[in-house]
Amino acid sequence: MKQKKNILVAPLHWGLGHATRCIPIIHALLDSGYRVTLASDGAALALLRIEFPRLECLELPSYNIQYTRKGIFLKLKLLFTLPQIRKTISEEKKFISGLVKEGKIDGIISDNRLGVNSKKVPSVFITHQLNVLSGSTSWLSSKAHQRIIMKFNECWVPDLDGPGSLSGKLGHLKEFRIPVKYIGPLSRMKPQQLPIKYDILCLLSGPEPQRSILEEKLIKIFRGSGKKVVIVRGIVEEVVRKQEDSNLTVINFLPSKELEKLINESDLVICRSGYTTIMDLAVMGKKAFFIPTPGQYEQQYLAKRLASKNVVPFCKQEEFELAKLDMISSYKGLQGYQSNKNLEHLFRLFERE
């Protein structure tokens, strides 16, 4: 009997979004009869271990991405970390080469891990950023990213090609030299008709220190506000920890099913304008308010784009206050999207001899 092929799924650890949007792909691979090995680092790897306790998990070298306390310095700090990023890419390549040489993997799906590919097995790159925004250097960062993508056999963009696009110019180019497949929005979440228990759900994620800065600000604003508020901190731990204080509930982390239930039970979601979060909210049809991460051009672009289309309001982190939420009634909200569940046809790439 022919042994099932083993596919390595390796999301980047930059917040939790890259890992969570891989969850539907992992389920589709398993449903299609493939074996799956998972690889990442930090909280992203911890999350995958919780979601898939029976799958083999490998630890990859870390990019050690951290933000600055002031957003204007973020690009400069990332420039200084380029030598570390190059070193990590080199270590990734060496690690993957060893797995391929030993015959342990038959295909690769990398979600933005730049060095996780091989010429000897089919390799896929998942990204919503064919264009990488970095202010005045966007042309340079975009070209550099595109050169890396060209080392893969295919590029899968979790978005629609045409009307209804969520990523806008991030995920669309006029021409590209490798096969780009638009695979539709990816979300581990499903909408449910549940009684509303919370006025506001705050979803936190992303690198420090900006995650903590926003958490402290939101706790200060909502404590004693009269609103029933729950904050999910996005800190992955083995045990779910919950603290309740008057109108405020703070939870460290929730697995997918529990988080899905909580989102459905909440009237409004306050969160970063990260792309995976946008896909989740679009699929669930939730009202939202965005607070982009300071200095992160991608999140700022996505928030401005959706606000200009009268979909979701946003404001700068330092400007957020309770009164800002009054804006929401003037926006139509994210609605009318479905997560793509028909992914099996994508896996034909791994059946090539």
ZAMARGU-4260 file (C-alpha; in steps of 0.2 Angstrom, whole numbers, plus 5000, padded with zeros to 4 digits):
<rodrens>
0) 5000/5000/5000 | 5007/5017/4995 | 5011/5028/5010 | 5002/5044/5012 | 5012/5059/5008
5) 5018/5070/5022 | 5015/5089/5020 | 5025/5102/5031 | 5014/5117/5036 | 5025/5131/5042
10) 5017/5148/5047 | 5027/5163/5052 | 5026/5168/5071 | 5022/5187/5069 | 5006/5188/5080
15) 4995/5173/5079 | 4986/5177/5062 | 4998/5167/5051 | 4995/5151/5061 | 4976/5153/5063
20) 4973/5155/5045 | 4983/5139/5041 | 4970/5129/5052 | 4958/5127/5038 | 4971/5121/5026
25) 4978/5109/5039 | 4960/5101/5041 | 4958/5100/5023 | 4975/5091/5021 | 4970/5079/5034
30) 4953/5076/5026 | 4961/5073/5010 | 4971/5059/5017 | 4988/5068/5019 | 4999/5066/5034
35) 5004/5083/5041 | 5019/5090/5051 | 5018/5107/5058 | 5033/5119/5061 | 5034/5136/5068
40) 5041/5145/5084 | 5035/5154/5099 | 5016/5157/5102 | 5012/5152/5084 | 5019/5134/5088
45) 5011/5134/5105 | 4994/5137/5097 | 4996/5124/5084 | 5001/5111/5097 | 4984/5115/5106
50) 4974/5114/5090 | 4982/5098/5084 | 4989/5088/5099 | 4991/5073/5088 | 5002/5080/5075
55) 5021/5081/5075 | 5027/5099/5079 | 5044/5105/5074 | 5052/5121/5081 | 5060/5132/5068
60) 5072/5146/5072 | 5064/5162/5077 | 5064/5179/5068 | 5063/5188/5085 | 5052/5201/5078
65) 5048/5215/5091 | 5040/5232/5089 | 5045/5249/5096 | 5035/5258/5108 | 5033/5272/5096
70) 5027/5267/5078 | 5038/5280/5069 | 5053/5270/5074 | 5047/5253/5068 | 5054/5254/5051
75) 5071/5259/5057 | 5071/5245/5070 | 5066/5232/5057 | 5080/5238/5046 | 5092/5235/5060
80) 5085/5217/5062 | 5088/5212/5043 | 5105/5203/5047 | 5095/5193/5060 | 5081/5189/5048
85) 5094/5184/5035 | 5102/5172/5047 | 5086/5165/5052 | 5081/5162/5033 | 5098/5153/5031
90) 5094/5142/5046 | 5077/5138/5040 | 5084/5133/5023 | 5097/5121/5032 | 5083/5114/5043
95) 5072/5110/5028 | 5086/5103/5017 | 5089/5091/5031 | 5070/5085/5032 | 5070/5083/5013
100) 5086/5074/5012 | 5080/5062/5026 | 5064/5059/5016 | 5053/5065/5030 | 5042/5078/5020
105) 5035/5077/5002 | 5028/5095/5001 | 5029/5111/5009 | 5016/5125/5013 | 5025/5140/5020
110) 5014/5155/5027 | 5027/5169/5025 | 5042/5159/5031 | 5054/5165/5019 | 5067/5151/5020
115) 5055/5136/5021 | 5055/5129/5003 | 5065/5116/4993 | 5068/5113/4974 | 5066/5095/4978
120) 5048/5094/4984 | 5033/5105/4979 | 5033/5121/4989 | 5019/5133/4991 | 5020/5151/4998
125) 5005/5158/5007 | 5003/5177/5008 | 4991/5192/5006 | 5006/5203/5003 | 5012/5202/4985
130) 5015/5221/4988 | 5024/5225/5005 | 5020/5242/5011 | 5034/5251/5020 | 5031/5270/5016
135) 5043/5278/5004 | 5053/5261/5002 | 5037/5251/4997 | 5044/5248/4980 | 5060/5240/4987
140) 5051/5229/5000 | 5039/5223/4987 | 5052/5218/4975 | 5062/5209/4988 | 5047/5200/4994
145) 5042/5195/4976 | 5060/5188/4973 | 5058/5177/4988 | 5040/5171/4982 | 5048/5166/4965
150) 5058/5153/4973 | 5042/5143/4977 | 5031/5133/4964 | 5015/5142/4968 | 5009/5157/4978
155) 4992/5155/4986 | 4983/5172/4991 | 4969/5170/5003 | 4958/5183/4995 | 4946/5185/4980
160) 4953/5190/4963 | 4942/5204/4958 | 4926/5213/4966 | 4925/5210/4985 | 4944/5209/4987
165) 4949/5211/5006 | 4967/5214/5003 | 4966/5227/4989 | 4983/5232/4982 | 4992/5221/4994
170) 4987/5205/4986 | 4985/5210/4968 | 4998/5213/4954 | 4996/5217/4936 | 5008/5203/4931
175) 5018/5190/4940 | 5030/5177/4934 | 5025/5162/4945 | 5008/5154/4947 | 4997/5164/4959
180) 4981/5156/4965 | 4967/5166/4974 | 4960/5154/4986 | 4947/5164/4994 | 4946/5170/5012
185) 4952/5158/5025 | 4945/5157/5042 | 4943/5144/5056 | 4927/5153/5062 | 4909/5150/5058
190) 4894/5162/5061 | 4881/5156/5074 | 4865/5163/5080 | 4869/5164/5099 | 4862/5176/5112
195) 4873/5192/5114 | 4882/5191/5131 | 4895/5205/5129 | 4894/5222/5123 | 4912/5223/5117
200) 4925/5210/5114 | 4943/5216/5113 | 4955/5204/5103 | 4973/5207/5106 | 4988/5200/5096
205) 5004/5204/5088 | 5022/5207/5094 | 5027/5216/5110 | 5027/5230/5117 | 5012/5236/5106
210) 5001/5222/5112 | 5003/5226/5130 | 5002/5245/5127 | 4984/5243/5119 | 4979/5231/5132
215) 4983/5243/5146 | 4974/5257/5137 | 4958/5247/5134 | 4957/5241/5152 | 4959/5259/5158
220) 4945/5265/5146 | 4932/5251/5149 | 4934/5248/5168 | 4919/5255/5176 | 4912/5260/5159
225) 4895/5252/5161 | 4899/5241/5146 | 4900/5222/5148 | 4918/5219/5140 | 4929/5204/5138
230) 4947/5206/5133 | 4956/5191/5125 | 4975/5195/5128 | 4982/5183/5114 | 4995/5176/5126
235) 4995/5157/5122 | 4997/5146/5138 | 4993/5128/5141 | 4979/5133/5154 | 4965/5146/5150
240) 4965/5159/5164 | 4951/5171/5167 | 4950/5186/5178 | 4933/5195/5181 | 4933/5213/5188
245) 4916/5221/5189 | 4911/5224/5171 | 4927/5218/5164 | 4933/5200/5160 | 4951/5197/5155
250) 4956/5180/5147 | 4974/5175/5142 | 4969/5164/5127 | 4955/5153/5120 | 4956/5139/5108
255) 4947/5140/5091 | 4930/5133/5096 | 4929/5143/5112 | 4934/5159/5103 | 4922/5156/5090
260) 4908/5155/5103 | 4914/5171/5111 | 4914/5181/5095 | 4897/5175/5091 | 4891/5180/5108
265) 4898/5198/5107 | 4890/5213/5099 | 4905/5222/5094 | 4924/5217/5091 | 4938/5230/5094
270) 4955/5224/5087 | 4970/5227/5076 | 4967/5228/5057 | 4977/5212/5054 | 4972/5203/5038
275) 4968/5187/5046 | 4957/5196/5059 | 4948/5205/5044 | 4945/5188/5036 | 4938/5181/5052
280) 4926/5195/5055 | 4921/5196/5037 | 4916/5177/5037 | 4907/5180/5054 | 4898/5196/5048
285) 4903/5206/5064 | 4903/5224/5068 | 4920/5230/5072 | 4931/5245/5076 | 4950/5244/5071
290) 4965/5251/5080 | 4980/5248/5068 | 4997/5244/5076 | 5007/5260/5076 | 5020/5260/5062
295) 5013/5245/5053 | 5009/5251/5036 | 5000/5236/5031 | 4987/5237/5045 | 4985/5256/5042
300) 4982/5253/5024 | 4969/5240/5027 | 4960/5250/5040 | 4960/5266/5029 | 4954/5256/5014
305) 4939/5248/5023 | 4934/5264/5031 | 4934/5273/5014 | 4922/5260/5008 | 4911/5264/5023
310) 4914/5246/5030 | 4923/5248/5047 | 4929/5263/5056 | 4946/5265/5064 | 4957/5277/5073
315) 4975/5279/5079 | 4979/5270/5095 | 4983/5286/5104 | 4967/5294/5099 | 4955/5279/5104
320) 4942/5283/5117 | 4925/5277/5122 | 4916/5290/5111 | 4924/5284/5095 | 4913/5269/5095
325) 4898/5280/5091 | 4905/5280/5073 | 4901/5262/5070 | 4882/5265/5067 | 4887/5275/5051
330) 4896/5260/5044 | 4889/5245/5035 | 4901/5232/5043 | 4909/5217/5036 | 4897/5205/5028
335) 4893/5193/5014 | 4909/5183/5014 | 4912/5164/5016 | 4927/5154/5021 | 4933/5143/5006
340) 4931/5125/5011 | 4935/5118/4994 | 4953/5117/4995 | 4957/5099/4990 | 4960/5104/4972
345) 4975/5114/4977 | 4984/5099/4984 | 4986/5092/4966 | 5003/5100/4966 | 5009/5088/4979
350) 5004/5073/4968 | 5016/5078/4954 | 5030/5065/4951
</rodrens>
